[in-house]
Amino acid sequence: MAPTRCPGCPDGMKGPGKYLCLGCWSTLPMAARRLLNRRDSHAMARLQELYRQVTAGVPLAEIHITS
């Protein structure tokens, strides 16, 4: 798989299987990263929540994942 554009920044590329590029990922709050790293039946819902917030313009440092 080839890298794809990072949804969190205009120039970044994220690797296969990654949600964001490394720079954007490290900008997320630790609590959000911890939840997004979980691999369970709610993982897709958390990813969708992340992308909804990014699309809505929420600053990465203010992303809050609830599930």
VMD Tcl script that draws the C-alpha trace (Angstrom):
set ca {
  {0.00 0.00 0.00}
  {1.20 3.48 -0.84}
  {1.10 6.43 1.54}
  {-1.99 8.64 1.34}
  {-2.70 12.26 2.27}
  {-3.05 13.05 5.95}
  {-6.50 14.49 6.71}
  {-5.03 16.64 9.48}
  {-2.65 18.75 7.43}
  {-2.38 19.95 3.82}
  {1.08 18.58 3.02}
  {1.49 15.49 5.18}
  {1.40 11.90 4.03}
  {0.35 9.07 6.31}
  {1.56 5.55 6.02}
  {-0.63 2.52 5.35}
  {-2.76 1.63 8.36}
  {-2.13 5.00 10.03}
  {-4.88 7.50 10.86}
  {-2.69 10.62 10.58}
  {0.89 11.56 9.72}
  {3.38 11.42 12.58}
  {3.35 15.20 13.10}
  {-0.43 15.35 13.39}
  {-0.58 12.21 15.52}
  {1.81 13.69 18.08}
  {-0.33 16.85 18.23}
  {-3.36 14.88 19.45}
  {-3.93 14.79 23.21}
  {-2.55 11.67 24.88}
  {-6.06 10.54 25.91}
  {-7.21 10.65 22.27}
  {-4.15 8.72 21.07}
  {-4.66 6.12 23.77}
  {-8.27 5.51 22.70}
  {-7.41 5.53 18.99}
  {-4.73 2.89 19.59}
  {-7.29 0.45 21.03}
  {-8.21 -2.37 18.67}
  {-11.69 -3.53 19.61}
  {-15.25 -3.48 18.29}
  {-15.43 0.33 18.75}
  {-12.25 1.14 16.79}
  {-14.10 2.16 13.61}
  {-16.46 4.44 15.56}
  {-13.46 6.15 17.18}
  {-11.78 6.62 13.79}
  {-14.97 8.13 12.37}
  {-15.20 10.43 15.38}
  {-11.61 11.58 14.77}
  {-12.24 12.26 11.09}
  {-15.54 14.06 11.79}
  {-13.77 16.43 14.17}
  {-10.85 16.99 11.78}
  {-13.28 17.72 8.94}
  {-15.21 20.13 11.18}
  {-12.02 22.10 11.78}
  {-11.43 21.18 15.42}
  {-7.73 21.86 16.19}
  {-5.84 18.59 16.61}
  {-4.73 19.55 20.13}
  {-8.43 19.85 21.09}
  {-9.68 16.55 19.62}
  {-11.70 14.59 22.14}
  {-12.58 10.94 21.51}
  {-15.53 9.70 23.56}
  {-15.86 5.96 22.91}
}
mol new
graphics top color blue
foreach p $ca { graphics top sphere $p radius 0.5 }
foreach p [lrange $ca 0 end-1] q [lrange $ca 1 end] { graphics top cylinder $p $q radius 0.2 }
display resetview
